[in-house]
Amino acid sequence: MKPLLIAALALVTATSAAAQQPDSQVPLPAPDSALLAAGVKLNYIVAVVGNRAITWYDVLEVINQRRAQGLQIPSDSASQMTLARGVVNDLVDEEILIQTAAIEKVELTDEEVNQSVERQYQRVRAQFRTEAEFETALRTEGFGTLQEYRKSLAEQARRAALQQNVLAKLRSEGRVVPVAVSDAEVQAAFEQNRASLQRRPATVTFRQIIMSPKPSDAARARARAKAESLLVELRGGADFAQVAKRESMDQSNKDTGGDLGWNRRGVMVPEFDRWMFALPPGQLSPVVETSFGYHIIIVDRVQPAEVKARHILIRPAVDSVDIARTRATADSIAAAWRAGASFDSLAAKHHDPAEFKSILDPFPRSELPPSYQTAFEGKAANDIVDPFTIEDPRTQVPKFVIAQLVSVSEGGELTLEDLRPRIREQLGQERAIRRLIDQLRGDLYISIRI
């Protein structure tokens, strides 16, 4: 929807939106004085709000930021000035909220600003292959140093956060009064913006049983014997972190000596959880078997409701025979499911507890992993697809997926019924904020001079 206020639904201004949008290029900081109304001085004051002047430079800066996001600049001078007047009004609204935040003593922490700045900085930096390319682009756009760019982002983030916080405060005090929106107004807004609406993506919901190949008894025995030998080594005085770096098969924390960080109850699988919360600091566990393999656990520190621990994991080897056996079992599960067997009973017996059993919120087909996209192609609701494989990134061993499509929705144009609640909410918020800002205007000196 085209907002009545730049701050409407997201509660941020055009300036802050540019700061948070993962654009494919750095937002333009230095306005092009030839872009609009050539000959107007950049320091020309177009509006005054309270004690702050808004200049032609500020207007062109916003226009350039919107152009970087895809705004098409009109070619005729009359339309350009209409665009400029709209930007001036947006900047006045923004400044009213900023100054109201000061009047209302709205506080803002450095952490709020710094987190926003870092997110935007990293998004923009990721568009460039090297630091040198990044710095060259910044210089081209008018920044002498990275510090100047960060300072600009910080100011944008600060102003955006102040607007969000003051609106949240006024809303909590009941000063942002809901505005009723009629069906006719919803219809008109939909028709006005229909051409620019994105298409509804094709989506699916599904449930699944994911099977991980189980190692043979001989492989399990070898892995346990390995873990037991490491436990003997540790009890003999070996450094836990060094043994973990050398032997652990948990690649996610091997390099940090098996460090699992702080964890609360219920995060780990039950067998691991019980030992982690039973051990006093510094004491070794026995070899603990879980669905992941064999663990040796040591607790570093304890605090209320949390434990900081390390572990060493030894996984039993899985060979081609184990994989073939699992594939055959997956085929038999698919056949049993199609024949009417209960999903819950099959999942309880065969599903890997480390994986999701169902995705029941509509999920875009285009965002599914390639193996799921291929398996679901041409399938209808309630179809049970033939077993297919995904790779366990930790072990590079394939897992087998047996899935049933619960619902299938084809893509297409969004309809009024799809969007009616969203449009009504957006229009209501826009108008409530518009009415609030109009009321706040009476508390400040405002002069628009364009």
MARKOL-199147 format. One line per 3 residues: their letters; for each residue x, y, z of C-alpha. Coordinates in nm, 3 decimals, padded with zeros to 5 digits. Each point is the difference from the previous one (the first is absolute). Layout:
BEGIN
A	X Y Z ~ ...
This chain:
BEGIN
MKP	00.000 00.000 00.000 ~ 00.114 00.357 -00.060 ~ 00.027 00.148 00.351
LLI	-00.161 00.328 00.097 ~ 00.300 00.044 00.230 ~ 00.350 -00.124 -00.060
AAL	-00.001 -00.106 00.365 ~ -00.322 -00.200 -00.029 ~ 00.021 -00.376 00.048
ALV	00.371 -00.040 00.063 ~ -00.003 00.313 00.215 ~ 00.314 00.124 -00.165
TAT	00.071 00.276 -00.246 ~ 00.130 -00.019 -00.353 ~ 00.346 00.083 00.132
SAA	00.001 -00.286 00.249 ~ -00.153 -00.238 -00.251 ~ 00.292 00.063 -00.231
AQQ	00.233 -00.070 00.291 ~ -00.160 -00.337 00.066 ~ -00.072 -00.119 -00.352
PDS	00.250 -00.258 -00.135 ~ 00.050 00.192 -00.323 ~ 00.228 -00.119 -00.275
QVP	00.188 00.330 00.026 ~ 00.104 00.239 00.272 ~ -00.279 00.253 00.075
LPA	00.091 00.328 -00.168 ~ 00.120 00.252 00.260 ~ 00.092 00.295 -00.219
PDS	-00.301 00.144 -00.185 ~ 00.031 00.090 -00.361 ~ -00.074 00.372 -00.015
ALL	-00.091 -00.030 -00.367 ~ -00.259 -00.268 00.067 ~ -00.281 00.241 00.081
AAG	-00.047 00.372 -00.049 ~ 00.349 00.083 -00.119 ~ 00.121 00.325 00.147
VKL	-00.156 -00.040 00.345 ~ 00.271 00.027 00.265 ~ 00.049 -00.306 00.214
NYI	-00.022 00.203 00.321 ~ -00.333 00.156 -00.100 ~ -00.242 -00.046 00.291
VAV	-00.320 -00.170 -00.117 ~ -00.161 -00.045 00.343 ~ 00.052 00.071 00.369
VGN	-00.125 -00.226 00.278 ~ 00.056 00.134 00.350 ~ 00.366 00.090 00.015
RAI	00.113 -00.209 -00.299 ~ 00.022 00.109 -00.362 ~ -00.060 -00.246 -00.284
TWY	00.206 00.088 -00.307 ~ -00.010 -00.077 -00.369 ~ 00.301 -00.227 00.065
DVL	-00.216 -00.212 00.236 ~ -00.271 -00.029 -00.266 ~ 00.241 -00.110 -00.271
EVI	00.167 -00.248 00.236 ~ -00.333 -00.177 00.059 ~ -00.084 00.005 -00.370
NQR	00.336 -00.158 -00.083 ~ -00.052 -00.267 00.265 ~ -00.340 -00.083 -00.148
RAQ	00.150 -00.001 -00.348 ~ 00.256 -00.256 00.125 ~ -00.299 -00.215 00.102
GLQ	-00.162 00.025 -00.343 ~ -00.192 00.329 -00.003 ~ -00.040 00.134 -00.354
IPS	00.067 00.374 -00.008 ~ -00.255 00.182 -00.221 ~ 00.146 00.188 -00.296
DSA	-00.216 00.315 00.011 ~ 00.068 00.277 00.249 ~ -00.360 00.022 00.127
SQM	-00.003 -00.369 00.101 ~ 00.347 00.034 00.150 ~ -00.120 00.282 00.224
TLA	-00.307 -00.203 00.100 ~ 00.238 -00.277 00.104 ~ 00.216 00.249 00.190
RGV	-00.299 00.145 00.187 ~ -00.104 -00.348 00.104 ~ 00.350 -00.066 00.134
VND	-00.005 00.331 00.190 ~ -00.325 -00.100 00.169 ~ 00.147 -00.340 00.088
LVD	00.306 00.167 00.153 ~ -00.221 00.238 00.197 ~ -00.198 -00.296 00.138
EEI	00.324 -00.175 00.089 ~ 00.136 00.304 00.180 ~ -00.327 00.046 00.191
LIQ	00.041 -00.353 00.139 ~ 00.369 00.056 00.078 ~ -00.072 00.319 00.194
TAA	-00.301 -00.157 00.171 ~ 00.235 -00.279 00.116 ~ 00.213 00.265 00.173
IEK	-00.308 00.162 00.158 ~ -00.122 -00.340 00.119 ~ 00.349 -00.081 00.134
VEL	00.022 -00.316 -00.211 ~ 00.331 -00.169 00.068 ~ 00.217 -00.185 -00.247
TDE	00.289 -00.229 00.090 ~ 00.326 -00.017 -00.192 ~ -00.058 -00.373 -00.039
EVN	-00.323 00.057 -00.196 ~ 00.182 00.227 -00.242 ~ 00.317 -00.207 -00.025
QSV	-00.185 -00.324 -00.081 ~ -00.193 00.167 -00.281 ~ 00.316 00.162 -00.138
ERQ	00.191 -00.327 00.005 ~ -00.280 -00.190 -00.179 ~ -00.021 00.260 -00.276
YQR	00.378 00.032 -00.029 ~ 00.043 -00.375 -00.042 ~ -00.283 -00.021 -00.256
VRA	00.159 00.270 -00.214 ~ 00.354 -00.133 00.048 ~ -00.115 -00.344 -00.120
QFR	-00.073 00.148 -00.344 ~ 00.372 00.046 -00.066 ~ 00.265 -00.266 -00.048
TEA	00.285 00.188 00.169 ~ 00.048 00.274 00.256 ~ 00.169 00.212 -00.267
EFE	-00.307 -00.019 -00.227 ~ -00.221 00.096 00.292 ~ 00.210 00.302 00.093
TAL	00.018 00.113 -00.364 ~ -00.380 -00.014 -00.025 ~ -00.037 00.203 00.317
RTE	00.241 00.266 -00.128 ~ -00.194 00.013 -00.328 ~ -00.317 00.064 00.197
GFG	00.157 00.283 00.201 ~ 00.140 -00.166 00.313 ~ 00.365 00.066 00.074
TLQ	00.038 -00.283 00.251 ~ -00.180 -00.304 00.137 ~ -00.045 00.196 00.322
EYR	-00.197 00.267 -00.186 ~ -00.225 -00.266 -00.147 ~ -00.060 -00.158 00.341
KSL	-00.075 00.344 00.143 ~ -00.261 00.056 -00.271 ~ -00.159 -00.339 00.068
AEQ	-00.001 00.073 00.373 ~ -00.189 00.326 -00.050 ~ -00.256 -00.170 -00.222
ARR	-00.042 -00.285 00.248 ~ -00.030 00.241 00.293 ~ -00.276 00.200 -00.167
AAL	-00.186 -00.314 -00.107 ~ 00.014 -00.150 00.349 ~ -00.117 00.326 00.161
QQN	-00.306 00.003 -00.225 ~ -00.080 -00.363 00.073 ~ 00.046 00.050 00.375
VLA	-00.208 00.318 00.027 ~ -00.284 -00.157 -00.199 ~ 00.016 -00.307 00.223
KLR	-00.016 00.223 00.310 ~ -00.290 00.206 -00.129 ~ -00.183 -00.316 -00.107
SEG	00.044 -00.154 00.346 ~ -00.147 00.318 00.150 ~ -00.304 -00.023 -00.227
RVV	00.091 00.308 -00.200 ~ 00.010 -00.184 -00.334 ~ -00.373 -00.047 -00.045
PVA	-00.115 -00.275 -00.242 ~ -00.180 00.126 -00.311 ~ -00.284 -00.198 -00.160
VSD	00.046 -00.092 -00.366 ~ -00.297 -00.080 -00.223 ~ -00.022 -00.285 -00.251
AEV	-00.019 00.257 -00.279 ~ 00.329 00.157 00.113 ~ 00.166 -00.343 00.013
QAA	-00.127 -00.073 -00.352 ~ 00.126 00.336 -00.129 ~ 00.345 -00.052 00.152
FEQ	00.022 -00.346 -00.153 ~ -00.095 00.125 -00.349 ~ 00.241 00.293 00.025
NRA	00.295 -00.227 00.076 ~ -00.105 -00.311 -00.191 ~ 00.251 00.042 -00.282
SLQ	00.295 00.011 00.239 ~ -00.099 -00.297 00.217 ~ 00.228 -00.299 00.013
RRP	-00.142 -00.332 -00.116 ~ -00.100 -00.260 00.254 ~ 00.269 -00.270 00.008
ATV	-00.080 -00.366 -00.047 ~ 00.007 -00.159 00.345 ~ -00.023 -00.340 00.164
TFR	-00.043 -00.141 00.347 ~ 00.119 -00.348 00.083 ~ 00.093 -00.251 00.266
QII	00.290 -00.238 -00.020 ~ 00.191 -00.290 00.148 ~ 00.376 00.037 -00.031
MSP	00.211 -00.309 00.051 ~ 00.369 00.003 00.083 ~ 00.199 -00.312 -00.086
KPS	00.084 -00.194 00.315 ~ 00.350 -00.143 00.043 ~ 00.051 -00.371 00.045
DAA	00.056 -00.152 00.344 ~ 00.365 -00.054 -00.087 ~ 00.045 00.368 -00.094
RAR	-00.170 00.108 00.321 ~ 00.228 -00.226 00.202 ~ 00.310 00.146 -00.167
ARA	-00.119 00.357 00.067 ~ -00.072 -00.076 00.366 ~ 00.341 -00.160 00.040
KAE	00.159 00.315 -00.147 ~ -00.197 00.221 00.239 ~ 00.094 -00.219 00.297
SLL	00.369 00.025 -00.092 ~ -00.025 00.381 -00.011 ~ -00.171 -00.001 00.339
VEL	00.295 -00.197 00.142 ~ 00.235 00.259 -00.151 ~ -00.197 00.287 00.155
RGG	-00.012 -00.166 00.340 ~ 00.375 -00.034 -00.025 ~ 00.032 00.378 -00.012
ADF	-00.024 00.089 -00.372 ~ -00.136 00.346 -00.078 ~ -00.369 -00.028 -00.099
AQV	00.005 00.285 -00.253 ~ 00.309 -00.135 -00.175 ~ -00.144 -00.352 -00.026
AKR	-00.326 00.146 -00.135 ~ 00.188 00.196 -00.267 ~ 00.185 -00.315 -00.100
ESM	-00.274 -00.263 00.015 ~ -00.354 00.142 00.019 ~ -00.224 -00.056 -00.303
DQS	-00.227 00.296 00.082 ~ 00.134 00.247 -00.256 ~ -00.213 00.286 00.134
NKD	00.208 00.032 00.317 ~ 00.307 -00.216 -00.055 ~ 00.227 00.301 -00.059
TGG	-00.109 00.154 00.332 ~ 00.084 -00.312 00.196 ~ -00.355 -00.136 00.005
DLG	-00.143 00.316 00.159 ~ -00.382 -00.009 -00.002 ~ -00.050 00.338 00.168
WNR	-00.277 00.062 00.252 ~ -00.309 -00.222 -00.031 ~ -00.330 -00.036 00.184
RGV	-00.184 -00.325 00.066 ~ -00.174 -00.150 -00.302 ~ 00.237 00.136 -00.264
MVP	00.197 -00.322 -00.037 ~ -00.134 -00.350 -00.058 ~ -00.124 -00.155 00.328
EFD	00.291 -00.239 00.064 ~ 00.255 00.281 -00.044 ~ -00.211 00.248 00.195
RWM	-00.024 -00.226 00.306 ~ 00.375 -00.039 00.032 ~ 00.080 00.364 -00.078
FAL	-00.219 00.121 00.286 ~ 00.106 -00.277 00.241 ~ 00.378 00.055 -00.022
PPG	00.180 00.236 00.238 ~ 00.254 00.233 -00.165 ~ 00.323 -00.171 -00.100
QLS	-00.127 -00.360 00.022 ~ -00.001 -00.227 -00.304 ~ -00.309 -00.193 -00.103
PVV	00.017 -00.364 -00.102 ~ -00.046 -00.073 -00.369 ~ -00.357 00.115 -00.080
ETS	-00.186 -00.146 -00.300 ~ -00.251 00.215 -00.192 ~ -00.145 -00.011 -00.351
FGY	00.306 00.201 -00.113 ~ 00.260 -00.247 00.130 ~ 00.215 -00.027 00.313
HII	00.081 00.302 00.215 ~ 00.234 00.089 00.281 ~ -00.125 00.307 00.189
IVD	00.164 00.240 00.242 ~ -00.166 00.299 00.164 ~ 00.204 00.321 00.017
RVQ	-00.236 00.226 00.194 ~ -00.347 -00.002 00.154 ~ -00.243 00.282 00.069
PAE	-00.372 -00.002 00.084 ~ -00.189 -00.195 -00.270 ~ 00.303 -00.007 -00.235
VKA	00.310 -00.210 -00.052 ~ 00.312 00.072 -00.205 ~ 00.147 -00.329 -00.125
RHI	00.233 -00.165 -00.252 ~ -00.025 -00.334 -00.171 ~ 00.186 -00.241 -00.223
LIR	-00.210 -00.189 -00.257 ~ 00.095 -00.326 -00.166 ~ -00.241 -00.108 -00.274
PAV	-00.030 -00.361 -00.115 ~ 00.089 -00.036 -00.367 ~ -00.287 -00.049 -00.246
DSV	00.080 -00.203 -00.312 ~ -00.176 -00.075 -00.329 ~ -00.173 -00.305 00.146
DIA	-00.156 00.216 00.273 ~ -00.116 00.252 -00.261 ~ -00.153 -00.269 -00.222
RTR	-00.181 -00.151 00.299 ~ -00.148 00.342 00.089 ~ -00.110 00.058 -00.360
ATA	-00.190 -00.329 00.002 ~ -00.163 00.088 00.331 ~ -00.102 00.341 -00.137
DSI	-00.171 -00.170 -00.296 ~ -00.191 -00.229 00.234 ~ -00.107 00.296 00.219
AAA	-00.131 00.188 -00.305 ~ -00.198 -00.309 -00.103 ~ -00.142 -00.045 00.351
WRA	-00.096 00.369 00.018 ~ -00.179 -00.019 -00.336 ~ -00.180 -00.311 00.122
GAS	-00.147 00.191 00.294 ~ 00.257 -00.032 00.279 ~ -00.005 00.282 00.254
FDS	00.250 00.280 -00.063 ~ 00.044 00.053 00.374 ~ 00.084 -00.364 00.068
LAA	00.242 -00.019 -00.295 ~ 00.170 00.326 00.100 ~ 00.029 -00.109 00.363
KHH	00.191 -00.310 -00.107 ~ 00.210 00.123 -00.291 ~ 00.031 00.383 -00.005
DPA	00.334 00.162 00.081 ~ -00.069 00.220 00.308 ~ 00.251 00.259 -00.121
EFK	-00.225 00.085 -00.298 ~ -00.334 00.178 -00.039 ~ -00.301 -00.228 -00.040
SIL	-00.229 00.251 -00.168 ~ -00.021 00.342 -00.163 ~ -00.364 00.100 00.020
DPF	00.031 00.371 -00.074 ~ -00.007 00.061 -00.378 ~ 00.359 -00.014 -00.124
PRS	00.104 00.142 -00.340 ~ 00.098 -00.278 -00.240 ~ 00.285 00.212 -00.136
ELP	00.162 00.010 00.345 ~ -00.003 -00.375 00.052 ~ 00.331 -00.186 -00.032
PSY	00.048 -00.133 -00.357 ~ -00.063 -00.362 00.103 ~ -00.339 00.097 00.147
QTA	-00.091 00.206 -00.306 ~ 00.071 -00.296 -00.227 ~ -00.186 -00.250 00.219
FEG	-00.307 00.226 00.034 ~ -00.023 00.091 -00.370 ~ -00.342 -00.092 -00.139
KAA	-00.128 -00.139 00.331 ~ -00.342 00.082 00.143 ~ -00.127 00.039 00.354
NDI	00.007 -00.329 00.198 ~ 00.251 -00.162 -00.240 ~ 00.279 -00.194 00.167
VDP	00.316 00.048 -00.202 ~ 00.256 -00.269 -00.068 ~ 00.292 00.006 00.246
FTI	00.278 00.241 -00.095 ~ 00.331 00.092 00.158 ~ 00.147 00.302 00.175
EDP	00.355 00.023 00.126 ~ 00.084 00.036 00.369 ~ 00.246 00.296 -00.004
RTQ	00.172 -00.129 00.312 ~ 00.085 -00.344 -00.135 ~ -00.061 00.022 -00.380
VPK	-00.208 -00.318 00.043 ~ -00.336 00.004 -00.186 ~ -00.326 00.002 00.190
FVI	-00.324 -00.129 -00.152 ~ -00.316 00.211 -00.010 ~ -00.352 -00.141 -00.030
AQL	-00.240 00.295 -00.028 ~ -00.370 00.065 -00.046 ~ -00.130 00.324 -00.145
VSV	-00.271 00.138 00.228 ~ -00.099 00.294 -00.220 ~ 00.102 00.143 -00.336
SEG	-00.063 00.358 -00.110 ~ 00.086 00.118 -00.348 ~ 00.146 00.345 -00.052
GEL	-00.191 00.282 -00.161 ~ -00.122 00.352 00.039 ~ -00.083 00.111 00.353
TLE	-00.370 00.068 00.043 ~ -00.182 00.248 00.216 ~ -00.100 -00.284 00.232
DLR	00.366 -00.097 00.041 ~ 00.092 00.352 00.107 ~ -00.315 00.146 00.156
PRI	00.108 -00.036 00.369 ~ 00.350 00.130 -00.077 ~ -00.127 00.299 -00.199
REQ	-00.254 00.087 00.267 ~ 00.266 -00.016 00.272 ~ 00.247 00.205 -00.201
LGQ	-00.249 00.271 -00.089 ~ -00.115 00.015 00.361 ~ 00.356 00.040 00.127
ERA	00.089 00.256 -00.263 ~ -00.303 00.212 00.083 ~ 00.049 -00.033 00.375
IRR	00.361 00.118 -00.035 ~ -00.106 00.273 -00.243 ~ -00.254 00.132 00.249
LID	00.255 -00.016 00.282 ~ 00.260 00.197 -00.196 ~ -00.259 00.260 -00.097
QLR	-00.076 00.041 00.370 ~ 00.370 00.024 00.087 ~ 00.046 00.278 -00.257
GDL	-00.182 00.231 00.238 ~ 00.278 -00.038 00.256 ~ 00.284 00.110 -00.234
YIS	00.088 00.291 -00.222 ~ -00.027 -00.119 -00.362 ~ 00.066 00.195 -00.316
IRI	00.006 -00.161 -00.347 ~ 00.168 00.227 -00.256 ~ 00.019 -00.202 -00.319
